[in-house]
């Protein structure tokens, strides 16, 4: 990685804002939203405190950027995992494996994401970003099934992941796959 170029006495660092947001997300991963302070982010990003206040006028602006970054991370993770799992095993098993991946092997990340997602309960400025989180997953599922079924699977997925995050439980693919198959078969149990 090359160091930022110097122009006069100022450092040229066009990616600094993105690095600050990535560091802020790591702070939330490690310490929760309560641990998100400009000082903690500056320390994690290895930038001067003034850089944080230059890019983000207040903590609310930084938090909005963190929620967006977490949503994008979640979306990208789901796209990559689900595309491979569906190609190999089909939609029902693929979604079931994604649930297991998130609730068992990436549980800490799942907790962070739900803490950020639920912050919209008290902060109206985060509602659109949190809503988009659910829309992203339904749109991903809609690539494999009809919109109503995708929406119904999205509700199941959101509920299972929420309960896992809140109650610190693991959900294994074999346990959730029958429920997914039931939704995919429109409620018919064969």
PLY file of the C-alpha trace (Angstrom):
ply
format ascii 1.0
element vertex 190
property float x
property float y
property float z
element edge 189
property int vertex1
property int vertex2
end_header
0.00 0.00 0.00
1.40 3.37 -0.94
1.42 6.24 1.49
-0.66 9.32 0.74
1.12 11.94 -1.39
1.95 15.26 0.17
0.78 18.51 -1.49
2.30 21.41 0.38
1.66 20.70 4.05
-1.58 18.73 3.56
-1.72 15.01 2.96
-3.56 13.84 -0.13
-5.74 10.97 1.09
-8.89 10.57 -1.05
-9.85 7.28 0.64
-9.71 8.64 4.19
-13.48 8.96 4.59
-13.97 5.32 3.54
-11.21 4.20 5.92
-12.86 6.14 8.73
-16.21 4.44 8.09
-14.54 1.01 7.92
-12.78 1.74 11.23
-16.05 2.93 12.76
-17.71 -0.32 11.75
-14.86 -2.25 13.39
-15.39 -0.18 16.56
-19.07 -1.13 16.56
-18.15 -4.77 15.85
-15.86 -4.70 18.90
-17.74 -2.43 21.33
-21.29 -1.90 20.08
-22.90 1.42 19.24
-22.18 2.71 22.75
-18.45 2.36 22.00
-18.70 4.50 18.87
-16.87 7.73 19.70
-14.81 9.98 17.48
-11.75 9.20 19.60
-12.23 5.42 19.30
-12.68 5.70 15.54
-9.64 7.97 15.14
-7.57 5.46 17.12
-8.87 2.50 15.06
-8.36 4.35 11.73
-4.97 5.68 12.81
-5.93 9.24 11.83
-5.98 12.48 13.78
-9.19 13.26 15.65
-9.65 16.31 13.44
-9.99 14.04 10.40
-13.11 12.49 11.89
-14.72 15.85 12.55
-13.68 17.08 9.10
-15.54 14.23 7.37
-18.44 13.86 9.84
-20.02 16.87 11.51
-21.54 14.77 14.27
-21.92 11.24 15.60
-25.32 10.89 13.89
-23.71 11.39 10.47
-21.00 8.87 11.27
-23.61 6.39 12.52
-25.61 6.74 9.27
-22.45 5.95 7.31
-21.75 2.94 9.56
-25.28 1.58 9.10
-24.90 1.91 5.33
-21.51 0.15 5.42
-22.90 -2.69 7.56
-25.89 -3.06 5.25
-23.63 -3.21 2.21
-21.36 -5.74 3.92
-24.40 -7.87 4.78
-25.77 -7.63 1.24
-22.43 -8.53 -0.34
-21.94 -11.46 2.04
-25.43 -12.77 1.31
-25.04 -12.40 -2.46
-21.74 -14.27 -2.54
-22.78 -17.02 -0.16
-26.28 -17.56 -1.53
-25.27 -17.60 -5.19
-22.80 -20.42 -4.52
-25.10 -22.34 -2.17
-28.14 -22.11 -4.46
-26.11 -23.20 -7.50
-24.83 -26.22 -5.58
-27.87 -27.20 -3.46
-30.98 -25.34 -4.62
-32.86 -22.45 -3.02
-34.22 -24.13 0.12
-30.93 -25.63 1.22
-29.01 -22.56 0.08
-31.09 -20.21 2.27
-30.91 -22.70 5.15
-27.11 -22.81 4.85
-26.98 -19.00 4.82
-29.01 -18.91 8.04
-26.56 -21.36 9.62
-23.58 -19.38 8.34
-24.86 -16.18 9.89
-26.24 -17.55 13.16
-23.40 -19.97 13.89
-20.16 -18.94 12.18
-20.75 -15.17 11.85
-22.85 -14.64 14.96
-20.83 -11.65 16.21
-21.31 -9.86 12.89
-25.02 -10.75 12.99
-25.35 -9.16 16.44
-23.61 -5.98 15.24
-25.84 -5.77 12.19
-29.01 -6.17 14.22
-27.90 -3.62 16.77
-27.42 -1.15 13.91
-30.62 -2.22 12.12
-32.72 -1.79 15.27
-31.27 1.63 16.04
-33.88 2.88 13.54
-36.49 2.26 16.25
-35.25 5.40 18.01
-33.57 7.27 15.15
-35.81 8.18 12.22
-32.80 9.17 10.11
-31.79 5.48 9.97
-35.17 4.08 8.90
-34.61 4.20 5.15
-31.25 2.48 5.43
-32.69 -0.21 7.75
-35.66 -0.72 5.42
-33.26 -1.12 2.52
-31.53 -3.91 4.47
-34.69 -6.02 4.23
-35.37 -4.97 0.64
-31.87 -6.04 -0.40
-32.44 -9.59 0.82
-35.91 -9.91 -0.71
-34.55 -8.66 -4.04
-31.81 -11.28 -3.83
-34.37 -14.03 -3.17
-36.62 -12.73 -5.96
-33.89 -13.71 -8.42
-34.76 -17.31 -7.57
-38.52 -17.27 -6.92
-41.63 -15.12 -7.31
-41.90 -11.79 -5.40
-44.51 -12.96 -2.85
-42.53 -16.07 -1.94
-39.34 -14.01 -1.76
-41.06 -11.58 0.61
-42.37 -14.40 2.81
-38.92 -16.02 2.94
-37.52 -12.60 3.82
-39.86 -12.36 6.82
-38.79 -15.81 8.03
-35.12 -14.98 7.49
-35.40 -11.64 9.33
-37.23 -13.23 12.27
-34.85 -16.16 12.63
-31.76 -13.94 12.40
-33.26 -11.42 14.84
-34.02 -14.11 17.40
-30.55 -15.58 16.98
-28.95 -12.18 17.58
-31.14 -11.24 20.54
-31.33 -14.63 22.27
-27.78 -15.75 21.37
-28.98 -18.94 19.70
-27.65 -20.92 16.78
-29.90 -22.08 13.96
-28.68 -25.03 11.95
-29.59 -25.59 8.31
-31.29 -28.92 9.00
-33.57 -27.25 11.55
-34.75 -24.35 9.37
-34.79 -26.02 5.96
-38.24 -27.70 6.47
-39.78 -24.27 7.19
-38.16 -22.84 4.06
-39.41 -25.77 1.98
-42.91 -25.25 3.35
-42.86 -21.61 2.18
-41.48 -22.62 -1.21
-44.21 -25.24 -1.64
-46.90 -22.66 -0.72
-47.72 -24.48 2.51
-48.18 -27.95 1.05
-46.53 -30.65 3.09
-45.74 -33.58 0.83
0 1
1 2
2 3
3 4
4 5
5 6
6 7
7 8
8 9
9 10
10 11
11 12
12 13
13 14
14 15
15 16
16 17
17 18
18 19
19 20
20 21
21 22
22 23
23 24
24 25
25 26
26 27
27 28
28 29
29 30
30 31
31 32
32 33
33 34
34 35
35 36
36 37
37 38
38 39
39 40
40 41
41 42
42 43
43 44
44 45
45 46
46 47
47 48
48 49
49 50
50 51
51 52
52 53
53 54
54 55
55 56
56 57
57 58
58 59
59 60
60 61
61 62
62 63
63 64
64 65
65 66
66 67
67 68
68 69
69 70
70 71
71 72
72 73
73 74
74 75
75 76
76 77
77 78
78 79
79 80
80 81
81 82
82 83
83 84
84 85
85 86
86 87
87 88
88 89
89 90
90 91
91 92
92 93
93 94
94 95
95 96
96 97
97 98
98 99
99 100
100 101
101 102
102 103
103 104
104 105
105 106
106 107
107 108
108 109
109 110
110 111
111 112
112 113
113 114
114 115
115 116
116 117
117 118
118 119
119 120
120 121
121 122
122 123
123 124
124 125
125 126
126 127
127 128
128 129
129 130
130 131
131 132
132 133
133 134
134 135
135 136
136 137
137 138
138 139
139 140
140 141
141 142
142 143
143 144
144 145
145 146
146 147
147 148
148 149
149 150
150 151
151 152
152 153
153 154
154 155
155 156
156 157
157 158
158 159
159 160
160 161
161 162
162 163
163 164
164 165
165 166
166 167
167 168
168 169
169 170
170 171
171 172
172 173
173 174
174 175
175 176
176 177
177 178
178 179
179 180
180 181
181 182
182 183
183 184
184 185
185 186
186 187
187 188
188 189
